[in-house]
Amino acid sequence: MTVEQIRVSSEWLDLREPADADARARDLVEHVRRRLPAAGRRVIHDLACGSGSMGRWLAPLLPGPQLWVMHDRDPDLLEVAASHPPGPAADGASVTAETRLSDITQLRPDDLAGAALITASALLDLMTGAELAELIDVCAAVECPVLVTLSVVGRVELAPADPLDRRLAAAFDDHQRRPTARGRLLGPDAVTAAAERFRSQGADVVLRPSPWRLGAAAADLAAGWLTGWLDAAREQEAGLAGVDAYARRRLAQARAGQLAVTVDHTDLLVLP
């Protein structure tokens, strides 16, 4: 994708992979299973695949032979994805994978021809309204289910609470919606926008909550998330009083396993 050429490190993706797996709405998988072809190899296109965590989570939950086609614009992440492929399937069938260096905002229906399923994760909030609309139109033309997990929705809770929590959360949400050279990013409004556009094209849309719940066992992830959250809030609202002291206090709590963080997401399943 080309949204601000945002780069994500493989280290960050490795750190969050267990929390992502725990958070995704498992009941949506049964809806997907019922819509898969009865026989033959299932071709699954994973958009902006990163290091391939979606395939490693989902492939073992689906039956039958599968080919995962993993799209990303970052060749380094594609190399990681290729070296850690998904599988095997739920019934022991073979799962194979191939990688494609591609900008998902430039995909056409022919690029996804023959897909039994299209997936993505932690993607929609990084797109503009125009980019999302174009991608949805491409997916709709393929006429297969689409599963998009872990889209942020603008709700964060930290415990114990702090007076600055809400101010920083608002600044972070504004940063998520910031204008870019390609247009304003959707941020936490992306899931609603996606659901409305898919429904306008006659598809059924199923939404499920998929929150991260980070406690002492995920102290490293909580600290990593908090650092990025604070950096974005500071960039959006420079000079916000008290942030430096807040950051020191909160990071110390996170690293000590004394901070509980809930980051709300929504999973979206589209059934054409």
N, C-alpha and C positions, 0 to 999 in steps of 0.2 A: 504494500500500500504506500501511498505517497503523502499521507497526511503529515505535514511538517517533517517528513523523513524521520519520524520517531524511531529511535533504536532502543531495543530492549535487550539487556544482557542475558546470556544463557544462565549465569549464576542466579539472577533474580528469578528466572523461570523455574530453575531447579528448586529454589527455596520455597516457591509458592505451590509447586505441583501437588504435594500431599494435601494442603488446605483446599486447593481447587477440587481435588478428587472427593474430599469429604463434603464439600459444599454443593456440588452439582445435584440437581433434582433427579434422583434415581428413578422415580416413577415415570418420568417422561420416556425412559428407555423402552418400557413396555409398549407405549404408543408407537415408537419407532419400529420395534420388532414386528408388530402387526402389519406394518406398511411395506416391509421389505419384500422383494420378489420371492416367490415360493421356491425357486430353484435357480441354480447358476451362481456365478460369482457376483457379489454385490460391490459395485464401484462407489466409493465414498470420497468426495472431494472436501478436504479440510482447508479452509481459507484463512490466510494469515496464521499458519500453523505454529509459528515459533519453533520451539524445540520438539514439538510433536506430542505434547502431553494429552491432548484430546484423544488422539488415537490410542495411546497407551491406556487411557481410562475406558474408552467406549468399546474398542474392538473385542476385548474379552467378555463383554456383556451381550454381544450380538452373536447369533448363530450363523453358521455357513461360511463358505470361503469369501474372503474380502480382499479387495485391492484399495488401499488408501493412497490417494493422490494428494500430496501435501504441497500447498502453495505458500510461498513467502517471498518477499523482496530481499531478504537478508541471506546471502549465501552461507554465512557462518552458521546461522541457526538451522538452515536446511541441512548442513553437514552434520550437526548434532542430531537432528531428527532422523536422518538416514542411518546414523550409527546406533540409534536406540529405537528400533521400529516397534510397532504395536503387535499384539497377538500373544498366543493363538486365540481363536474364536471360542465362544462359550461352549460349543460342542466339540472342540478340538480341531476344527477345520483350519486350513492354512490361511494365514494373513500375510499379504505382501504389501510393499510400499514403494512408491516412487516419488521423487521430489521434482517440483517445477519452480524455477525462479520466475516469479510473475508479480505484477502489480495488480492487486485484486480490484482496484478501481477501474481497470482497463479490461476486465474480463468480458467476454461475449458468450452467448448461450452455447456456441460450438465448443468453447473451451471446457464446458461441463457436460457435454453430450454423453448420454448413457448413464448418468449418475443415478444411483438408487437413493442417495442421501447426500446432503450438503451440510457441513458442520463449520462452526467457528466458535471461538472462545475469547472473552475479554477484548472484544473488537469494536462493537457498535459505538461506544462512547467516544472513540477516537476519530469518528467520521463526521463530515459535514452533512447537512440535510440533502444536498444534491448528490453527493457520493452514495449516501445510503439509498436514496431513491433509485439510482441507476443500478446498484447492486441487487436490490430487491426485484427490480424488473428482470434482470438477468436470471435470478433464481426462479422467479415465477414462470419464466419461459421454459425452464427445464422440467417443470411439473413433477417434482419429487419433494419429499419432506425436507425441511430445513430445521436444524437444531443449533441454536446459538445460546451458549451458556455464559454466565458470569458477567453480565453487563451491570455496571454500577448504576445506582438509582438515587444517589445523593443523601443517603441516610447512614450516619456513622454514630456509634455510641462507645464511649470510653468509660471504664470504671476502675478506680473511683473517678467521679466527675470533677471537672475543673471549670472555673468561671470563663476561661478563654476557649473552651471546647467549641461552643456554638459559633463564635466569631471566626475561628480558624476553619471550621467546616464550611461556613458560608463563603469564605475567601477561596477555599479549595474548589467548591462547586462553580464559582465564577471563573476560576482558572480552567476548569473542564469545559466551560462554554466560551472560551476566549476566541476572538477573531484571528484568523490565519490568512495567509495569502490565497488559500483555496476556499475560504469562507469560514463562517463561525462553526466551531465544533459543537456537536449535539450534547456531549457529556451525559449527565443523568437524565436527559430528555429522550435519549436515543431509543430506549425500549418502547416507550409509548408511540413514538413516531414510526418505528418499524411495525408494531402491531397494527396501527391504523392503516398503513399502506398495504400490508399484506391482506388485511380484511377487506379493503376497498377493491381488491382484485378477486374476491370471492373465496379466499382461503380461510380455513379454521385456524385459530391461533390459541395455543394453550400456554399460559404463563404460570411459573412457579417461583417462589422465593428460593434463593440459594446463598444464604449469608455465610461469610467467613465468621467463625467464632474462635478468636485467638486468645489463648490463655497461657499459662506457664509452660505448657508443652510446646508452644510455638513462639517462644520468646524471641528467637532470632528473626522470624518472619514479622512479628509485631514491631520490632525495632526497625526493620528494613522498611516496612510499610509506613511507619510513623515518620521516618526521615524523608521519604518521598512526599508524603502528605504535607509536612511542614515546608519543604522546599517550594512546592507549588503554591501554598498559601502565601508565603513570603514574596514570591515573585508577583503574585496578583495584587497584594496589598503591602507594598514596601513601607517600612517604618512602623508597622503595627506594634504598639507598645506592649512590652512584657513578653515578647515571643522568645527571646534568647533564654530567659530564665525558665520559661515554660518548657522549651525544648530540652534543656539540661535535666529538668525534673522528670519529665515524661520518659525520656530515653533511659534514664537510670531505672525508673520503674519497669519499663518494658524489658530491659536486659536482665533485671532481677526476677522476672516472672511475676511481677506485682501489678501489672496492667492488663486488664481484659479489654479486648477490642472486638467490636462487632461491626463488620462492614457489609451492608446489605447489597445484594445483587439480585437480578432476576434472570431466570432461564426462559427461553422462548422457543416453542416448537410450532412450526408451521406445517399444516397438513392440507395440501392442495386438493 
